[in-house]
Amino acid sequence: MSWIYLDNNATTKMASEVLDAMLPFLQESYGNASSVQHRIGREANQAVALAREQIAQKLHVKESEIFFNSGATEGINTVLRGIAHAYARKGKHIITCQTEHKAVLSTCAQLERTGVEITYLPVNKTGEIALQMLRDSIRPDTILVCIMAANNESGIIHPISAIAEICQEKDVLFFCDATQLVGKQEIDLQRIPIDILTFSAHKFHGPTGVGVLYVRRKRKPIQIPPLISGGQQENGFRGGTLNVAPIVGCGKALIMTNLHPEIEQYRDELEKQIKLQIPEIMIHGEHAQRLSNTSFIAFRHIKAAEIMTALPHIALSSGSACTSGLLDPSHVLKAMAVSDDDAFASVRFSLSKFTTKAEVEETINDLAKAVSRLRSSSPAWQLFKDGLIS
């Protein structure tokens, strides 16, 4: 029985080309990128500069607008805390969404305790926000709109171009967590006027522990004080010794990202066969615009944990990796008006360019057998068959 990895929204396998690009800066050119007085320090510095150039070209922005950090969670904390502090005189109102990543929701909850007012936009049953509600929620004291590009659990893609235009029209900063979208779709920040954007390399076959924060250069500069103080690294925006090898890996991984239409084909075939072979399933956000690699499915009247235990050779998830240890149902599904029972029965499948057709076929076959076996011994399933529960 082969090992199958379908948890790519949590993290991805590092590409061999990325590892090859990183190794010299772990073993040979291991200098501190700020130590430009000697050769290996200059080599490290030049490698960081190249990675910055690669990322800027991919996003269609200036190199001076790209800053490296430890990942999107740090980027989120830097922006939310920094903007709340720097723009306190203008206002203390931030708009976000109920289905944001926990890094956003937890930080917003902490800001609320300091007097910042947060508006949490609801979503409909397919996980989409109402643009008119966003427009109506913006007030004179609104300092930031924070809405992700694509949801890590459901795969729902938000209309970031339209959101950016509304924010531009209202003269409010737009901060976008694009962690799940970068590497899966092209993002041209010359065409989409997002002010601030963050993402992590390990979502597109790069290394863990490195991320990017993009801050648009405007006539009136965006004020974000550093979250981590130290030296003058990243032009004083983020102190600390630059993590050269992962930064190199981040740049290499991003320039290698291409569209892979077979991923969506495999995802669609997975959903089609599950519909045909397994009764009483629900594909969350099925008819909304979704990431091409993501499918979040409820297998009614059994637990997702039971399914994953029955399939130890397949890496699956019941939602966000950052909340997998919690006993509560997915906050994303709850916001989409999914019942607790169906939320606890939901399994996320997330594919990558390394996913093969044979792996998808094996997953469908093994999943159908596991669900049938689990339901045969499920009291809830028996009650459903007897018409005693819906």
N, C-alpha and C positions, 0 to 999 in steps of 0.2 A: 504494500500500500504506500503510494508516494505522498510526499508532503506537498500541500497546496497552500499558497499564501494569498489570501483575499482580504487583507486588512491594510490596504495601501493608503487609506485616508488617515491612518494612525502614523504610519511611517513607511518608507519605501526601501527596497534593497539598493544599496549604493552601486552605481554603475562602475564597471571595472576601469573604464577610462578616467573616471573621477578619482578613484583610488590611485591610479598611476600618476595622475597630475599632482596629487597631494604628497606622495611618498618622498620626493626630493626635499621637501620642506619639513619633513620629520627626521630625515637621516643625514642630509648633506647641507642644504642651505637653511639651517635651523636657526639663523640669527634673529634677533629682535628687529622688527621692521622699523623701529625708531632709532636703531643704532646704525646710522648711515655713514659712520666714520670708517667702517671696514667693509670688505667685500660681501661676506655672507649676510650682513645686515642690509646692505644695499640690494642684494638679490631678493631678500624677503620683502623689502619695501617695494621693489619693482613688481613682484608677484601680486601684492595687494593692489597696486595701481592697475595692473592688467585685469584683475577680477572686477574691480570697480568699473573699468571701461567696458568689460563684457556685459555686465548687468545693466549699465546705462544704455548701451546700444540695444539690448533686448527690450527694454522698457521705453525706448525712445525719449530719454531724458538726459540731463547733463550729469557728468561724473560728480560734480560738486554737490549734487542733490542726493547722493547715495551714501548711506552710513551703515557700517557693520555693527552687529551686536550678537547676543547669544541666541536670538530667536524671536518669534512673533510675540510670545508672552512678555518678554522684556520690552519690545516695541510698543505693545498695547499699554503697559504700565507707564512707560516714558511719556507717551502722548497724552493719555487721559489725565494723569497726575500733573504733567507739565502744563497742559493747556488750562486745566482748572485753576492752577496757581497763577499762571502768567496773565490770564484774561479775567481774573476775578473782578476787576474794576468795571469791565464791560458787562459782565453778567455771570450768573452761576447756574445756567441751565444747559444741560446736555441731552441730546436725543439719541437713543439707541433702539434696539429691537429685542423682543422677548426671546428670540431664538439665537442670539449671539453666543459665541464661545464663552465658556466659564471664565476665561481670563478677562473678558470685558465685563461680564455681569458681576463678578466678585470685586473687581476694581471699582465699578460704579457703586456697588453697595457700600464700600468703604468711603467713597467720596460723599455719599449721601449723609454719612455720619458727621461730615465736616461742614455740612450746610449746602452742598451742591444739590440742585434739584434735577432728577433724572426722569425723562419721559421714556417709557418702554413701549414702543409701537407694537401692537398686536399683529398677528398674521392670520390669514384665512386657513381653511382646512387643507389647502395645498402648500402652505408654508410661505405664502407671498404677502408682502406688505402692500398697503394702499398708498399710492403716491400722493393722492390728495390729502390723506391723513397726515403724511409727513409734511406737506406744504403748510397745512393748517396748524401744525404743532410748533412751527418755527416762530419764535417771539423776538422782540427787540433785545432781550437779554440772553438769547441762545448763543452760545459760543462755539458749539461743535455738534456735528452730526456724525455718529459712529455706527456704520452699518457694514457688515461683511459682504464680500463679493459672492461667496458660495458657502452653503452650510455644510459643515463637516459630517453631520449625521445623515440628513435627508438628501444632500446634494443639490438642494434648491439654489438656483442662481438668481440673485437680486439684480434689478435693472440699474447697474451702477452708473451708466451714462446718464440716464434720466435723473437719478439722485444727484449726481454731480452738477447737472444743469440747474436743478432747483436750488441747491446750495449756493451756486454761483449767483443766481438771480437774487437770492435773499441775502447775499454777502455774509454767509456763514461757512466756516471751515468744514470740509468733508474729509473724514478719516476712514479709510477702508482696510479692514483685515482681509487681505487677498491670499491668505495661506493656502486655501484649497484650490484656488483658480490658477495661480501662477504655475506654469509648467503643464497645465492641461489645456489652456486657451491662451491665445495671444492677447496681450494687454498693451495698447499704445497710449501712453500717458500724454502724448501730444494731442491726441484726439479726445481723450476723456479727461476733463479738468478736475481730477482728484487732487486734493491738496497734500494729503499725507497717506502713505500706504505701507503696509508691513507684510512680511512673509518669512517662512523658514525653509532652509535648503533641503531638509530631510523629507519633504513632501514630494520632491521631484528627483529622487535618486542621487541626492547629494548627502553630505555628512550631517549628523546631528550636532547640536550645540552652536549653530551659526545661523544668523538671520540678517535681514536687510530692512532698513527703515528709509523710505523715500520721503523727502520733504521738499515740496515745490519752492523754487526761488520766485518770490513775488516782489513787486515794487515796494510793498510794505511787508518786510520780512516776517515770516511766521515765528512767533516766540515760543520756543519749547526749551525750558531749562534742562540740563542733563539730569538723568536719574542717578547715574553713577559718576561721581566726581573723582578726579585723579590728575593725570597728566594732560597733555594737549592732544592726545590721540583723537582722531576723527574731528579735527579742528575744535577741540575742546568740548565736543558734544557728547562724547562717551569715553570716560577715562578707563584705563586698563590696557595692558599689553595686548596688541592685536594677535588674534588666534590665526596665524598665517595659513597653516595647512588647510583647515576647514574653509577659510575664506577663499582660498584657491579652488577648493572643491566646489564651493557654491557657484563661483563664476563659471567653472567648467560644466557643471551640471545644467546650469540655466541655458547656456548657449547650445547645449545638446538637445534641449527639449524641442520636439516636433509634434505635429498632430499625428495621432495614430488611430485612423478610423476603425481599425479592427477591434479596438477596445470597446467602442460603443456597440459594434456588431455582436461581440461576445456577451456584453451586458444585456442586450435586447434578447438574445437567444436564451440566456439564463432565465430571464423573466418569462419569456414565452413558454418554455418547457415547465417551469414551476407552476404556471397557471394551468397548463394541460394536465400535469401529473399530480398536483397537490390541491385538494379542495380547501375552501375557506382560508384564503390568503388575502392580504391587503398590501399593495405596493404604495408606500407613502409618497405623496406628491407625484404620482404616476403621470399625470397630464400637465404638470408644470415644467418649465424649463429647468433641466437638471444637468449636473456634471455627467459627462458621457461614461464615466467609470463606476458610478455609484448606484446602488439599489438597496433600499431599506424596506424590509418586508416583514409583516406580521403573520405568523403561523398560528392562527387562532386556537385557543384552548389548550396550548402547551407553553412551557416557558422557554425563552431564548437560551437560558443557561442550560436547560436539559438538552437542547439541540446541539449546542457547542460541546457539551460533555460527550454526547454520542458520536461526535465527529472530531476526535482528537487530532486527526491528520490534516484537518483544514483549519487555517487561521481565519477566524471570523470575529465579529464584534457585535455587542448589543448597543453600540452607540459610541460616544466620544471616549477616546482613550483616557482623557483627563477626568472622567467621571465614572469609569467602569467599576470602581470599588464602592460606589454609593448604592444604598438600598432603595432610593427613590426612583420612580419612573423617569424616563428621559424628559427633560424640560422642553426640548424641541418638540417632541410628540405631544406633550400636554398642551403646549401653545397652539398646536394644530388640531386641538379638540379630539385627540385620540384617547380612548378610555385607558385606565390603568392596566386592565387585563391585556389589551392589545399592545400597549407599550411594552409590557414585560415579555410579550411574545415576539418582539421584533428583533430581527437579525440584520446587521448591515454587511453587505458584500461590496468590497471596493477593489477594483481591478487595476492593473498597471500594464505597461508595455511588455513586461516579462510574463504576463499571464498568457497561457496557451489555450487553444481550442480544446485539446485533450483534457486539460485541467478543468475547464468549464463543464465538459461532458461528464467527467467523473464526479464533480461536485453535485450536479443535477441528480445523477443516479444515486449517489450515497445519501444525499439530502432527502430524496423521496422515500427511500427505505427507512431512514431514521425517523422521519415525521410519522410515517405510517405505524411504525413500531411503538413510538412514544404515545401516540393517540390511542392505540389499542388498549393501553393500560391507564389511560387518563380518565378519572371520574368526570371531569368537566366536559370532555369530548363525548362521553356517553350521555350525559345530561343534554348536551346539544343535540345529539342524534335522536334522543327521545322527545325532543321538542320542549324540554322543560326550561332551557335557557336559550337566549338568542346569540 
